[in-house]
Amino acid sequence: MRQRNFDSSKITGISLGDFYADGDKCFEAQFASMRLHGYEQTPMYGYASCGAWEFGGEIGFPYGKGQGAPFVKKHPVVTIEDIEKLEVPDFDRELPGGYKIADRVAARCSELGMPVTIQIGSNFTAASVVADTSEFLTWLLMEPKAVHLLLDKVSDLFINALDYFANKYGSESLLPFDGGPSESNNMISPQMFEEFAYPYMKKVHTHAKELGVNAVLMHPCADQNLNLPYYAKLREDMGWSGKYFWLFGPETPIKDQIKAFGNHDIICGNINLPLFLSSSYDEVMELCRQNIEEGINSPSGFILSPECEFPVNAAPVKVMAMVDAAEKYGRYE
């Protein structure tokens, strides 16, 4: 069972702000939660607004009421002219932004022989927070050349991250993750995905392949059904024989994921997050049973999982329900 559990901060008694601001506390909370509940998941560090801080902007950590993740306080790109002046961090000196924290989590994982999970995407979502988000979406239509330049610089950030972590921990130990909501079909058309998202995703993933990375966790958020053909052809276009772990939202049925990726890749479950808040232990057990039933015959394997980060305010007993369901319904004959 895969479980990235941000209620893990409760396990060690730290605040959610400290969970994101301190790499050691982040690792210890996730590792303690993993051991307490009995699931298997290498601790990882990342957040949806990755990019802004790394390029010199400002973020806030979730210390306030109702805050669930780091958020952008100051975008480094506000005007088209800012894109030209934007410098790509080179990782040769102090690591940029959240990668300092991610490196500490990675070091603790490496010490225990666990995979090192780092954020390498999505390029499109990162670009949409490096720039003022509303301006970025307008520029897709009005200033496409500038958007391509920004996306290329974001790609170079992620390539530099791959080089740093592969050199330090070994490419065979890396499990990079890529994903975001801004390229969903709630936001852009599949034609825009093809023009603005796909080429830069392919650029970064090709570099990962060239480094010898064997697996990548993919987490396309929200409704990405019309983008499935582009995700499916990514492996073929790169000539890659490694494994993707696909974690889509509940908008994408597991049967469609198996059809698109099942012959090569691992499919992850996609239980709708609000149901962990509103459902009882028994109801979560049933949701998990249904999820496992849909995915257990995936040719290359299936991992039970929520659709995204486990809700911060969900009771820990809901995690127990997932583990219990995996034990009860997820055994292969």
Summary of the structure (lengths in Angstrom):
residues: 333
radius of gyration: 19.0
end to end distance: 17.0
largest distance: 60.2
contacts: 1151
relative contact order: 0.12
helix: 51%
strand: 9%
